[in-house]
Amino acid sequence: MPQTLTTAGTKAAASSTPVIDGNALWHIIVVSAAAGAGLALCFGLILLGVKFFQEGQAGQKLSGYALSAVSGVVAVAAIAGGIYMMTNPKSSKPTKVKDAQGKVISTTASPILKTKS
């Protein structure tokens, strides 16, 4: 039996549908961490390549230039991809949520919080 939450003048029953979708939240956390660390790594490799290019021998200069160029292209592509994904978001599908009386409500909800948007 679901617990009921009561305050002055109101009575609401807890829904059997979870408020937070842990699976979607976990995916968001993993992708954000990987993207953040990956972009920081790319910038670090750019700086390492520039160091090799400025201080190294002939072979190190070429490899430093190549490392900086490849890392720079990856960093720019990651930034451009992020901007594209922010400007063209994937539309969310209607989520079926139960209200306090147990009736199913179809709402357009965020992938994490299953509430009306």
PEDASUL-V974972 format. One record per pair of residues at least 24 apart in sequence whose C-alpha atoms are under 10 Angstrom apart, sorted by the first residue. I is the first residue (numbers start at 1). J is the second residue. D is the distance in Angstrom with one decimal. If there is no record, write none. Layout:
# PEDASUL-V974972
<<I J D> <I J D>>
This chain:
# PEDASUL-V974972
<<2 100 10.0> <4 100 9.2> <11 100 8.9> <12 99 9.0> <12 100 5.8> <12 101 8.6> <13 99 8.2> <13 100 4.9> <13 101 7.4> <13 102 8.7> <14 98 9.4> <14 99 8.5> <14 100 6.6> <14 101 9.5> <14 102 9.5> <15 97 8.2> <15 98 6.1> <15 99 6.5> <15 100 6.3> <15 101 8.7> <15 102 7.4> <16 97 8.9> <16 98 7.3> <16 99 9.3> <16 100 9.5> <16 102 8.5> <17 96 8.8> <17 97 6.4> <17 98 6.6> <17 99 9.2> <17 114 8.3> <18 97 9.0> <18 98 9.8> <18 112 10.0> <18 113 8.8> <18 114 7.5> <19 97 9.3> <19 112 8.0> <19 113 5.8> <19 114 5.3> <19 115 7.3> <20 110 9.7> <20 111 8.5> <20 112 5.3> <20 113 5.0> <20 114 6.3> <20 115 9.2> <21 110 9.6> <21 111 7.0> <21 112 5.0> <21 113 6.7> <21 114 7.4> <22 111 9.7> <22 112 7.4> <22 113 9.6> <23 111 9.5> <23 112 8.5> <24 110 10.0> <24 111 6.4> <24 112 6.0> <24 113 9.6> <25 111 8.0> <25 112 5.9> <25 113 9.2> <26 112 9.6> <28 111 9.9> <28 112 9.2> <35 78 8.2> <35 79 9.9> <35 82 9.5> <38 74 9.6> <38 75 8.6> <38 78 9.1> <39 71 9.3> <39 72 10.0> <39 74 8.4> <39 75 6.1> <39 76 9.4> <39 78 7.4> <39 79 8.5> <40 75 8.8> <41 71 8.7> <41 75 9.2> <42 67 9.6> <42 68 8.7> <42 70 8.9> <42 71 5.2> <42 72 7.0> <42 73 9.2> <42 74 7.1> <42 75 5.9> <42 76 9.6> <42 78 9.8> <43 68 8.7> <43 71 7.1> <43 72 7.4> <43 74 9.5> <43 75 7.1> <44 68 9.3> <44 71 8.7> <45 69 9.6> <45 70 9.1> <45 71 6.3> <45 72 8.6> <46 70 8.3> <46 71 5.7> <46 72 6.4> <46 73 9.9> <46 75 9.2> <47 71 9.5> <47 72 9.9>>
